[in-house]
Amino acid sequence: MVELSGVTPLRGVQTSPRALGKSSTPQDAPSSELADKSLPQLVSLAAELADAPPPVDFAKIAEVRMAISRGTYEIDPVRIAQALLGYDQ
């Protein structure tokens, strides 16, 4: 993983399985996969996932920084307002 100094993860970036077009519901997972996991293993996995930092798209960050430095980054105030209000269009 490439780390950039002074970069913090962006909030509001959709990285959930649903945002990526994948299902995240347990009933969609193979039943044998869930049946093979004991409750302590599932709790341990959930704790690991909760402690993990959110995924960061460093390529996208570099792209946005480059556009800002070139003066070509476009700001869409309507899109920003919708994101702040939680609307997904």
Short mmCIF file of the C-alpha atoms (twelve columns), coordinates in Angstrom:
data_MODEL
# 
_entry.id   MODEL 
# 
loop_
_atom_site.group_PDB 
_atom_site.id 
_atom_site.type_symbol 
_atom_site.label_atom_id 
_atom_site.label_alt_id 
_atom_site.label_comp_id 
_atom_site.label_asym_id 
_atom_site.label_seq_id 
_atom_site.Cartn_x 
_atom_site.Cartn_y 
_atom_site.Cartn_z 
_atom_site.pdbx_PDB_model_num 
ATOM 1  C CA . MET A 1  0.000   0.000   0.000   1 
ATOM 2  C CA . VAL A 2  1.251   3.491   -0.825  1 
ATOM 3  C CA . GLU A 3  0.988   6.018   1.954   1 
ATOM 4  C CA . LEU A 4  0.830   9.747   1.366   1 
ATOM 5  C CA . SER A 5  1.897   12.053  4.149   1 
ATOM 6  C CA . GLY A 6  -0.740  14.420  5.399   1 
ATOM 7  C CA . VAL A 7  -3.600  12.448  3.830   1 
ATOM 8  C CA . THR A 8  -6.577  11.395  5.888   1 
ATOM 9  C CA . PRO A 9  -9.362  9.099   4.647   1 
ATOM 10 C CA . LEU A 10 -12.294 10.894  3.075   1 
ATOM 11 C CA . ARG A 11 -15.628 10.596  4.815   1 
ATOM 12 C CA . GLY A 12 -18.743 9.782   2.835   1 
ATOM 13 C CA . VAL A 13 -16.950 7.675   0.231   1 
ATOM 14 C CA . GLN A 14 -19.181 4.741   -0.581  1 
ATOM 15 C CA . THR A 15 -17.175 1.572   -0.261  1 
ATOM 16 C CA . SER A 16 -19.807 -0.751  1.089   1 
ATOM 17 C CA . PRO A 17 -20.551 -3.924  -0.856  1 
ATOM 18 C CA . ARG A 18 -23.946 -2.471  -1.795  1 
ATOM 19 C CA . ALA A 19 -22.290 0.678   -3.212  1 
ATOM 20 C CA . LEU A 20 -20.030 -1.559  -5.266  1 
ATOM 21 C CA . GLY A 21 -23.017 -3.488  -6.653  1 
ATOM 22 C CA . LYS A 22 -22.492 -6.496  -4.416  1 
ATOM 23 C CA . SER A 23 -24.888 -7.924  -1.901  1 
ATOM 24 C CA . SER A 24 -23.912 -7.780  1.732   1 
ATOM 25 C CA . THR A 25 -26.782 -9.692  3.261   1 
ATOM 26 C CA . PRO A 26 -26.048 -12.958 5.042   1 
ATOM 27 C CA . GLN A 27 -28.836 -14.794 3.239   1 
ATOM 28 C CA . ASP A 28 -27.008 -14.186 -0.054  1 
ATOM 29 C CA . ALA A 29 -23.814 -15.767 1.290   1 
ATOM 30 C CA . PRO A 30 -23.411 -19.483 0.759   1 
ATOM 31 C CA . SER A 31 -25.070 -21.181 3.725   1 
ATOM 32 C CA . SER A 32 -22.143 -23.568 4.159   1 
ATOM 33 C CA . GLU A 33 -19.780 -20.609 4.537   1 
ATOM 34 C CA . LEU A 34 -21.798 -19.210 7.440   1 
ATOM 35 C CA . ALA A 35 -22.490 -22.630 8.933   1 
ATOM 36 C CA . ASP A 36 -18.757 -23.356 9.073   1 
ATOM 37 C CA . LYS A 37 -18.127 -20.286 11.238  1 
ATOM 38 C CA . SER A 38 -18.665 -20.498 14.967  1 
ATOM 39 C CA . LEU A 39 -20.093 -17.551 16.863  1 
ATOM 40 C CA . PRO A 40 -16.724 -16.689 18.477  1 
ATOM 41 C CA . GLN A 41 -15.067 -16.694 15.041  1 
ATOM 42 C CA . LEU A 42 -17.760 -14.390 13.659  1 
ATOM 43 C CA . VAL A 43 -17.458 -12.053 16.651  1 
ATOM 44 C CA . SER A 44 -13.682 -12.013 16.231  1 
ATOM 45 C CA . LEU A 45 -14.018 -11.241 12.518  1 
ATOM 46 C CA . ALA A 46 -16.525 -8.460  13.235  1 
ATOM 47 C CA . ALA A 47 -14.128 -6.942  15.793  1 
ATOM 48 C CA . GLU A 48 -11.245 -7.051  13.300  1 
ATOM 49 C CA . LEU A 49 -13.354 -5.377  10.624  1 
ATOM 50 C CA . ALA A 50 -14.544 -2.707  13.076  1 
ATOM 51 C CA . ASP A 51 -10.959 -1.896  14.081  1 
ATOM 52 C CA . ALA A 52 -9.653  -1.773  10.501  1 
ATOM 53 C CA . PRO A 53 -9.298  1.640   8.905   1 
ATOM 54 C CA . PRO A 54 -11.641 2.371   6.025   1 
ATOM 55 C CA . PRO A 55 -10.290 1.623   2.561   1 
ATOM 56 C CA . VAL A 56 -8.698  4.626   0.877   1 
ATOM 57 C CA . ASP A 57 -8.487  5.087   -2.883  1 
ATOM 58 C CA . PHE A 58 -5.027  6.627   -3.137  1 
ATOM 59 C CA . ALA A 59 -5.248  6.806   -6.934  1 
ATOM 60 C CA . LYS A 60 -8.416  8.906   -6.670  1 
ATOM 61 C CA . ILE A 61 -6.786  11.155  -4.072  1 
ATOM 62 C CA . ALA A 62 -3.791  11.690  -6.361  1 
ATOM 63 C CA . GLU A 63 -6.138  12.413  -9.289  1 
ATOM 64 C CA . VAL A 64 -8.073  15.023  -7.295  1 
ATOM 65 C CA . ARG A 65 -4.865  16.638  -6.014  1 
ATOM 66 C CA . MET A 66 -3.527  16.848  -9.559  1 
ATOM 67 C CA . ALA A 67 -6.744  18.446  -10.824 1 
ATOM 68 C CA . ILE A 68 -6.667  20.962  -7.968  1 
ATOM 69 C CA . SER A 69 -3.031  21.848  -8.672  1 
ATOM 70 C CA . ARG A 70 -3.815  22.309  -12.387 1 
ATOM 71 C CA . GLY A 71 -6.872  24.410  -11.593 1 
ATOM 72 C CA . THR A 72 -9.175  22.008  -13.429 1 
ATOM 73 C CA . TYR A 73 -11.020 20.564  -10.432 1 
ATOM 74 C CA . GLU A 74 -14.706 21.325  -10.841 1 
ATOM 75 C CA . ILE A 75 -16.904 21.883  -7.818  1 
ATOM 76 C CA . ASP A 76 -20.597 20.967  -8.075  1 
ATOM 77 C CA . PRO A 77 -22.349 22.737  -5.177  1 
ATOM 78 C CA . VAL A 78 -25.643 20.889  -5.799  1 
ATOM 79 C CA . ARG A 79 -23.917 17.509  -5.594  1 
ATOM 80 C CA . ILE A 80 -22.124 18.573  -2.415  1 
ATOM 81 C CA . ALA A 81 -25.373 19.748  -0.839  1 
ATOM 82 C CA . GLN A 82 -27.122 16.493  -1.750  1 
ATOM 83 C CA . ALA A 83 -24.279 14.459  -0.252  1 
ATOM 84 C CA . LEU A 84 -24.382 16.529  2.935   1 
ATOM 85 C CA . LEU A 85 -28.120 15.975  3.219   1 
ATOM 86 C CA . GLY A 86 -27.751 12.266  2.580   1 
ATOM 87 C CA . TYR A 87 -29.621 12.139  -0.700  1 
ATOM 88 C CA . ASP A 88 -28.498 9.489   -3.123  1 
ATOM 89 C CA . GLN A 89 -29.444 10.348  -6.692  1 
# 
